[in-house]
Amino acid sequence: MEESLQESPKPSIGQAIRPLLFTVIACGVVIYLFSSTGPVSRYADLSFLVAPLLGYYIFRLLSRLSSTYLPVYLPSYYGSAAAYIFNGIAFSFFFYHLLGEAMLFTRIPALEGLGWLFSTLSSATGYVILFISGCVLNKLVGLFSELSWGRQVYPPGNALGQFLIGLSLWQVLAAFSDSWAPMNRIGLVLFAGMLAVAIANIGAYGEKLKNPFIADASRWLRQSPHVKFILGALIAAYIIFIRPAIVGVFRYAPLIEWVIVCIAAWRLFEGIKSGLKTHCAVLLQESDWRKHVQQIADRQGLDFIHLGDIQHGFVTQGDRDALLIYLVLLLNDNSLPVAEINRILHPLISHQDAKMPWFAFGWEQRRILRRNEKERQRILNEIMENLKAITSPAYQKIKERTDEKNEPG
């Protein structure tokens, strides 16, 4: 996305008339139904719903018009940003007035006994607005994250939005703790999960550092936010719900906890080290003084040096695209039919490495890596045997004889 003015076709007047007409009709229906002289007032006075509903529809209209007409005069992302802001104002205005006067719902005979519920909802009005603000903030920083200045603002802005969402969820649930005490602790668990997701945003500042350990740890933080939420929530649930019960009946529980913490830390270190080995390290093979002597004399191709590098990359890293392209070109230069090329290269085309489990110890990771490397080496050897047969003089003689027999006359 560029920061320059983006041209946009001018919208027709019909694109404004349709949402305007809908808003006018909706507001008219609201006034007719819920006003003090409307049909609903015969059963209960719900005139307090008129203001939040009218405000909601009006701000939603402004949101629609902003996203339609602002891109004509400004870059398109300003129109989207205005739409997000007006949507946030619409929902905030609606819930502020609705929940602020929620006790008036007891005017409905069927809801007279739920005064405690409406009182609780009314006390949580501010945190509902805070939740909406966090959602709008996340939308805005995500929208501007493709701009040069937006990339710098995105990590702290996204973290702040997630923090506000978690805090508001916690406080809304805590408002119900008078009716059911565990609600406060459940909200705290959700807040811990969102806090873990918010903290993971610091990974954006370390991904491009020259220190490979920090860079790999930062990439891990940025990947799979839902996993960070689950980890944060599980840790909080253990501390809040499970640990007090265990410590009360088992005095060695703290020792076991420290053992688990050490195992988790070691597992995390092994995961980061494995990532460094995969992305940043190349295994070196010891060699004697004859290392500069060509080692691939039995390979038939135009570029022996690059072919050796390509083979090595496939066997050790699983990079098969370059090898596949090279072999297709080589076989095509040798005038092999498509069916024969497909037969020779089918093991390479259909090969899939064994997947690494999400949670695997170092020894298991090494076993899977060795097994994948061994299978890739087997496939490469099989293809090279076919290539040696194809490029041998005997094969060429047989091919020439076959072509002579197939010639007409």
C-alpha positions in Angstrom: 0.0 0.0 0.0 1.5 3.4 -1.0 1.1 6.6 0.9 0.2 8.5 -2.2 -3.2 9.6 -3.2 -5.0 6.6 -4.8 -7.4 7.3 -7.6 -10.9 5.8 -7.1 -13.9 6.0 -9.4 -16.5 8.4 -8.2 -19.4 6.6 -6.6 -22.9 7.2 -7.9 -25.5 9.1 -5.9 -27.4 5.8 -5.6 -24.8 4.4 -3.3 -25.7 7.1 -0.8 -29.4 7.0 -1.3 -29.8 3.3 -0.4 -28.1 3.4 3.0 -29.8 6.8 3.7 -33.2 5.4 2.9 -32.6 2.4 5.1 -31.5 4.6 8.0 -34.6 6.8 7.7 -36.9 3.8 7.6 -35.2 2.1 10.5 -35.3 5.3 12.6 -38.9 5.8 11.8 -39.8 2.2 12.9 -37.9 2.7 16.1 -39.7 6.0 16.9 -43.0 4.4 16.1 -42.6 1.3 18.1 -40.8 2.6 21.2 -41.9 6.2 21.7 -44.1 6.9 24.7 -47.2 6.9 22.4 -46.1 3.8 20.4 -47.8 0.4 20.5 -45.1 -1.1 22.7 -45.8 1.5 25.4 -49.2 -0.3 26.1 -47.2 -3.1 27.7 -44.1 -1.4 29.0 -42.5 2.0 28.7 -39.3 1.3 26.7 -38.9 4.8 25.3 -35.3 4.8 26.7 -34.4 2.5 23.7 -35.1 5.3 21.2 -31.9 7.3 21.7 -29.4 4.3 21.6 -31.1 2.8 18.5 -31.3 6.2 16.6 -27.6 6.9 17.4 -26.6 3.4 16.3 -28.3 3.7 12.9 -27.0 7.3 12.3 -23.4 6.4 13.1 -23.6 3.3 11.0 -24.8 5.5 8.1 -21.8 7.8 8.6 -19.6 4.7 8.5 -21.0 3.5 5.2 -20.8 7.0 3.6 -17.2 7.4 4.8 -16.0 4.1 3.2 -17.8 5.0 0.0 -16.9 8.7 -0.6 -13.7 9.4 1.3 -11.6 7.3 -1.1 -12.5 9.8 -3.9 -10.6 12.6 -2.2 -8.1 10.7 0.1 -6.2 7.4 0.0 -8.5 4.5 0.4 -7.2 3.5 3.8 -8.5 6.8 5.3 -12.0 5.8 4.2 -11.6 2.4 5.8 -10.2 4.0 9.0 -13.2 6.4 9.2 -15.6 3.4 8.8 -13.9 1.5 11.6 -14.1 4.6 13.9 -17.7 5.3 13.2 -18.6 1.6 13.7 -16.9 1.7 17.0 -18.7 4.9 18.0 -22.0 3.4 16.9 -21.6 0.3 19.1 -20.2 2.3 22.0 -23.1 4.8 21.9 -25.6 2.0 21.7 -24.2 -0.1 24.6 -23.4 3.0 26.7 -27.1 4.1 26.7 -28.6 0.6 26.6 -26.6 -0.8 29.5 -26.5 2.4 31.4 -30.2 2.3 31.8 -30.5 -1.5 31.8 -32.5 -1.4 35.1 -35.4 0.0 33.1 -35.9 -3.4 31.5 -37.5 -4.5 34.7 -40.5 -2.5 33.5 -41.3 -5.6 31.4 -43.3 -7.9 33.6 -41.5 -11.0 32.5 -38.1 -9.5 33.5 -39.0 -8.1 36.9 -37.1 -10.8 38.7 -33.8 -10.1 36.9 -33.0 -6.9 38.5 -29.6 -8.3 39.7 -28.6 -9.1 36.2 -29.4 -5.7 34.8 -27.7 -4.0 37.7 -24.5 -6.0 37.0 -24.6 -5.2 33.3 -25.1 -1.6 34.1 -22.0 -1.6 36.4 -19.9 -3.1 33.5 -20.9 -0.5 30.9 -17.5 1.2 30.9 -15.6 -2.1 30.3 -17.9 -3.0 27.4 -16.9 0.4 25.8 -13.2 -0.5 26.6 -13.7 -3.8 24.8 -15.0 -2.1 21.7 -12.2 0.4 21.8 -9.6 -2.4 21.9 -11.3 -4.1 18.9 -11.3 -0.8 16.9 -7.6 -0.1 17.8 -6.6 -3.5 16.5 -8.5 -2.9 13.3 -6.8 0.5 12.8 -3.3 -0.6 13.4 -3.8 -3.6 11.2 -5.1 -1.3 8.4 -2.1 1.0 8.6 0.5 -1.8 9.1 1.3 -1.9 5.4 2.5 1.8 5.5 6.1 2.7 6.4 5.1 4.5 9.6 2.4 2.0 10.4 4.8 -0.9 10.6 6.5 0.9 13.5 3.2 1.6 15.3 1.7 -1.8 14.7 3.4 -3.9 17.4 2.7 -1.5 20.4 -0.8 -0.6 19.0 -1.8 -4.2 18.5 -0.5 -5.1 22.0 -2.4 -2.3 23.6 -5.6 -3.3 21.8 -5.2 -6.9 22.9 -4.5 -5.8 26.5 -7.6 -3.7 26.6 -9.7 -6.6 25.2 -8.3 -9.0 27.9 -8.7 -6.4 30.7 -12.3 -5.6 29.7 -13.3 -9.3 29.5 -11.8 -9.9 32.9 -13.7 -7.0 34.5 -17.0 -7.8 32.8 -16.8 -11.4 34.2 -15.6 -10.1 37.5 -18.8 -8.0 37.8 -20.7 -11.3 38.0 -18.5 -12.6 40.8 -21.1 -11.6 43.4 -23.5 -14.1 41.9 -20.9 -16.8 41.2 -17.4 -16.3 42.7 -15.4 -18.3 40.1 -16.3 -15.8 37.4 -13.6 -13.4 38.6 -11.0 -16.1 38.3 -12.2 -17.3 34.9 -11.9 -13.7 33.7 -8.4 -13.5 35.1 -7.5 -16.7 33.1 -8.8 -15.1 29.9 -6.9 -11.9 30.7 -3.7 -13.9 31.2 -4.1 -15.5 27.8 -4.7 -12.1 26.1 -1.7 -10.7 28.0 0.5 -13.5 26.6 -0.7 -12.6 23.1 0.0 -8.9 23.7 3.5 -9.6 25.1 4.3 -11.7 22.1 4.2 -8.6 19.9 7.7 -7.7 21.1 8.9 -10.4 18.7 8.4 -7.9 15.9 11.4 -5.9 17.1 13.8 -8.9 17.1 13.0 -10.7 13.9 15.6 -8.8 11.9 18.4 -8.6 14.5 21.7 -10.1 13.6 21.8 -12.3 16.7 20.3 -15.6 15.4 19.1 -16.7 18.8 17.1 -13.6 19.4 15.8 -13.6 15.8 14.6 -17.2 16.0 13.0 -16.6 19.4 11.2 -13.5 18.0 9.9 -15.5 15.1 8.5 -18.1 17.5 6.8 -15.3 19.4 5.1 -13.9 16.3 3.8 -17.3 15.0 0.5 -18.7 16.1 -1.0 -16.2 18.5 -3.7 -18.6 19.5 -1.0 -21.0 20.8 0.3 -18.1 23.0 -3.2 -17.5 24.3 -3.7 -21.1 25.2 -0.3 -21.3 26.9 -1.0 -18.1 28.9 -4.5 -19.2 29.9 -3.2 -22.7 30.9 -0.5 -21.3 33.1 -3.0 -18.9 34.8 -5.5 -21.7 35.2 -2.9 -23.9 36.9 -1.8 -21.1 39.3 -5.3 -20.0 40.1 -7.3 -23.2 40.2 -5.1 -26.3 40.3 -2.0 -25.3 42.3 -3.8 -24.3 45.6 -5.5 -27.7 45.6 -2.3 -29.7 45.0 -0.2 -27.7 47.5 -2.8 -28.3 50.2 -2.5 -32.1 50.0 1.0 -32.7 48.7 4.0 -30.9 50.3 6.5 -31.8 47.5 4.4 -30.0 44.9 6.7 -27.0 44.7 9.7 -29.3 43.9 7.8 -31.0 41.1 6.8 -27.6 39.8 10.4 -26.5 39.5 11.2 -29.8 37.7 8.4 -29.1 35.2 9.7 -25.5 34.8 13.2 -26.7 34.1 11.9 -29.3 31.6 9.8 -26.6 29.8 12.8 -24.2 29.7 15.1 -26.9 28.3 12.4 -27.9 25.7 12.1 -24.2 24.7 15.9 -23.9 24.4 16.0 -27.1 22.3 13.3 -25.8 20.0 15.1 -22.5 19.4 18.4 -24.3 18.9 16.7 -26.7 16.4 15.3 -23.6 14.6 18.8 -22.1 14.4 20.2 -25.3 13.0 17.4 -25.5 10.4 17.4 -21.9 9.3 20.8 -20.4 10.1 23.4 -23.3 10.1 25.0 -25.5 7.6 26.6 -28.8 8.5 30.3 -29.0 7.5 31.8 -32.2 6.2 35.4 -33.0 7.1 37.5 -33.6 4.0 41.1 -34.4 3.1 43.5 -32.4 0.9 41.8 -33.7 -2.3 38.6 -31.8 -1.6 39.2 -29.6 -4.7 39.2 -32.6 -7.0 35.9 -33.0 -8.8 33.8 -35.5 -6.9 30.9 -35.9 -9.3 32.5 -37.3 -12.4 29.7 -39.9 -12.8 27.1 -37.2 -13.1 26.1 -36.2 -16.7 25.2 -32.5 -17.1 26.3 -29.1 -18.3 27.2 -27.5 -15.0 28.9 -30.0 -12.5 29.5 -27.5 -9.8 26.0 -26.2 -9.6 24.6 -29.7 -9.9 26.5 -30.8 -6.8 25.2 -27.8 -4.8 21.7 -28.6 -5.9 22.0 -32.2 -4.9 23.4 -31.2 -1.6 20.6 -28.7 -1.0 18.0 -31.4 -1.7 19.5 -34.1 0.5 20.2 -31.9 3.5 17.5 -29.2 3.3 14.8 -30.8 1.1 15.0 -28.0 -1.5 13.8 -30.0 -4.5 12.6 -27.2 -6.9 16.0 -26.4 -8.3 16.9 -30.1 -8.7 13.6 -30.8 -10.4 14.0 -28.0 -12.9 17.6 -29.0 -13.6 16.7 -32.6 -14.2 13.7 -31.8 -16.4 15.9 -29.6 -18.6 18.7 -32.2 -18.7 16.3 -35.0 -19.7 14.7 -32.8 -22.3 18.1 -32.0 -23.8 18.6 -35.7 -24.1 15.4 -35.9 -26.2 13.6 -38.2 -23.8 9.8 -38.4 -24.2 7.5 -36.9 -21.6 6.4 -40.3 -20.3 10.0 -41.4 -19.7 10.8 -38.1 -17.9 7.7 -38.6 -15.7 8.8 -42.2 -14.9 12.3 -41.2 -13.9 11.3 -38.1 -11.9 8.1 -39.5 -10.3 9.8 -40.4 -7.0 11.1 -36.9 -6.7 7.8 -35.2 -7.6 5.7 -37.3 -5.2 8.1 -37.2 -2.3 6.9 -35.7 1.0 9.0 -35.3 4.1 7.7 -36.7 7.3 6.1 -33.9 9.4 7.8 -32.7 12.6 5.4 -33.1 15.6 4.4 -29.8 17.3 5.9 -31.0 20.5 9.0 -33.2 20.0 12.1 -33.7 22.0 15.5 -33.1 20.5 16.3 -36.8 20.0 13.0 -37.3 18.2 13.6 -34.3 16.0 17.0 -35.6 15.0 15.5 -39.0 14.3 12.9 -37.5 11.9 15.5 -35.3 10.2 17.9 -38.3 9.7 15.0 -40.4 8.3 14.0 -37.7 5.9 17.6 -37.1 4.8 18.1 -40.8 4.2 14.9 -41.1 2.1 15.9 -38.1 0.0 19.4 -39.6 -0.6 17.7 -42.9 -1.7 15.5 -41.0 -4.2 18.5 -39.1 -5.5 20.6 -42.2 -5.9 17.7 -43.9 -7.8 17.4 -41.0 -10.2 21.1 -40.8 -10.8 21.3 -44.5 -11.6 18.6 -43.9 -14.3 20.6 -40.9 -15.6 23.8 -42.9 -15.9 21.9 -45.6 -17.9 20.4 -43.0 -20.1 23.7 -41.1 -20.8 25.8 -44.3 -21.3 27.1 -45.0 -24.8 25.3 -48.3 -24.9 22.0 -46.6 -24.3 22.8 -44.1 -27.0 23.5 -46.9 -29.5 20.2 -48.6 -28.7 18.4 -45.4 -29.1 20.0 -44.7 -32.5 19.1 -48.2 -33.7 15.5 -47.8 -32.5 15.2 -44.5 -34.3 16.6 -46.0 -37.5 14.1 -48.8 -37.4 11.3 -46.3 -36.8 12.3 -44.2 -39.8 9.9 -44.7 -42.8 11.3 -46.5 -45.9 
